[in-house]
Amino acid sequence: MGWQSTLAWQSGNASGAFVTGGIMQGLIYVNHSWYSSPAWHTTLLVIGNVFLVGIVNIWGARFIPYAQNGLLGFHVLMFFAVIIPLWVLAPHASAKEVFVTGFVNSAGWSNMGLSLLVGQISAIWGSIGSDAAAHMSEETKDAGRVVPQAMFYGFVVNQALGIALVATVCFALPDVTSALNDSTGWPFLYAFQSAMSKAGVNAVTTGVLILIFASNVSYTASAARETFAFSRDNGLIGNRWIGKVCFPLFQLNYVSTPANLAP
């Protein structure tokens, strides 16, 4: 289970970088329709994102808690910056199309229920970060109380906002086939373009990218702590190296046995 958890966190971390690179390519196409979005460009953007996230986590670690407090407000602001233009300016599908006839089994699954369950994986992927606080508990004051609260309220609030956002985007996609086949590769960019000017699409999408990048930074921190903790318990190959983490900026030295975990 420890190995599965570690591999899941590492692969999930990579997926965030991939999303960032893909959206950046989609935004380039919005501004330059001649851009062909080659796959190797995606790879370079992903690698660049990984390096930048690593730099922030290594040399900017002391500023991350303060940045996260500000990003909470930015998160709420971007929520309204996305849904208000889509509700007011985008063409809308009917409620029947969204909630009744909008379910389509186009992937060859045996029935609609199975197709729906498989399709939910991508939505669930955006809701699995609530346990990140647990991996940071050693660095949290009053962790026994604060960490469970952070996990619970983070999940509840984000689910409520997520349902509203998904419903908004679904209403803003009256032609789902065109959205799925959009040249940007991202249906939400198709919805943005139907509701906003190019400048508006650039501004809102840049805000989305900032939030995803910030999420990647936090995700990487949690994945690193999870890997360190499992290695500290001698669960990984190379645990003598991975289980010892030095932070010269803070003059901290964590050694590989739980009993000796101290500054």
Secondary structure, 3 states (H helix, E strand, C coil): CHHHHHHHHHHHHHHHHHHHHHHHHHHHHHHCCCCCCCHHHHHHHHHHHHHHHHHHHHHCHHHHHHHHHHHHHHHHHHHHHHHHHHHHHCCCCCHHHHHCCCCCCCCCCCCHHHHHHHHHHHHHHCCCHHHHHHHCHHHCCCHHHHHHHHHHHHHHHHHHHHHHHHHHHHHCCCCHHHHHCCCCCCHHHHHHHHHCCHHHHHHHHHHHHHHHHHHHHHHHHHHHHHHHHHHHCCCCCCHHHHCCEEECCCCEEECCCHHHCCC
